[in-house]
């Protein structure tokens, strides 16, 4: 079963995008958030698109 990129339901500041990306790649959400901050001019649009397009993480 392949892993799917989803919004995080547990590690979220706004919509769970950075937490979901961090979980998908197996890295710290802090690192993903820092990357989004340093690339703010482009990442704002990416964040908005991902917030709209990604599904919520399934709850068990």
C-alpha positions, 0 to 999 in steps of 0.5 A: 500500500503506497502512502498518500499525501494528506492534511495532518489532523494532529499536527496542524497550525492552520490547515495541517499542510506542513504536518502532512508534508512532514509526515509524508517525507518522514521529517520534522514539521518544524523544518517544513514550516521553516522552508515555507517561511523562507520561500514565502513568495511562492509557498503562499500559493502552494499552501493555498492550493494544497489546503484546497486540494488535499484530503483530510487524514483518515481518522481511526 
